[in-house]
């Protein structure tokens, strides 16, 4: 399994011989609702759009997950799997093969990778977006992704999971509290899933943010502190901080070795 971190929530996942582009923001600024005075993200380094994409996977319909300028640059014939909100975004952009994946349902990509949707982040009072469990069908290796740190207890049925991508620090607003939940939430999901590897998302990458909201935003925790917390809780999980833009292979034991099925 190979990963390339493309900043913010964006990843290229190579699993089961397939290349899955996850929550891509790759071109232009990141702005919510055209209100750039409130929040604006820009890249220090332009990321080329990856080639040979087999699937676009979208966890949410918000701009930092389903980024319209990026999606307009991609081939509209690439299949898309997304939350129901994200599916509406790409359908409006003219994508030809779109699967809205409700919680509890699965999608199989070319008999190689199974993708199951789990309840994820709340967006407003009525919308619950998606987390995803990806499984490489040939090897049994698994990866779980949720970008805001909201993990459904239904995940426990999937344990153990090899790789978890989720925030490991908190992003906090005064009076509101954490809107990106990392420290306690990441420990809880590590205890549930016992992953070999955890990788941070949402708060990292080679990006700059500006606007009124940034003045009130604070980050709590570090990767080193989270690794120490895992060890204090007798978890063998390894935290890996990826270098943005660099493709790397995850150091994983196969399920057979992990469970002692190979002599």
Beta strands, then each sheet from edge to edge (+ up, - down):
strand 1: 2-5
strand 2: 11-15
strand 3: 18-22
strand 4: 30-31
strand 5: 40-43
strand 6: 55-58
strand 7: 80-82
strand 8: 98-100
strand 9: 106-109
strand 10: 113-123
strand 11: 127-136
strand 12: 142-146
strand 13: 163-166
strand 14: 170-173
strand 15: 177-180
strand 16: 197-199
strand 17: 207-210
strand 18: 217-220
strand 19: 238-240
strand 20: 247-249
sheet 1: 8+ 7+ 6+ 3+ 2- 1+ 20-
sheet 2: 4+ 5- 17+
sheet 3: 9+ 10- 11+ 12- 13- 16- 19-
sheet 4: 15+ 14- 18+
end
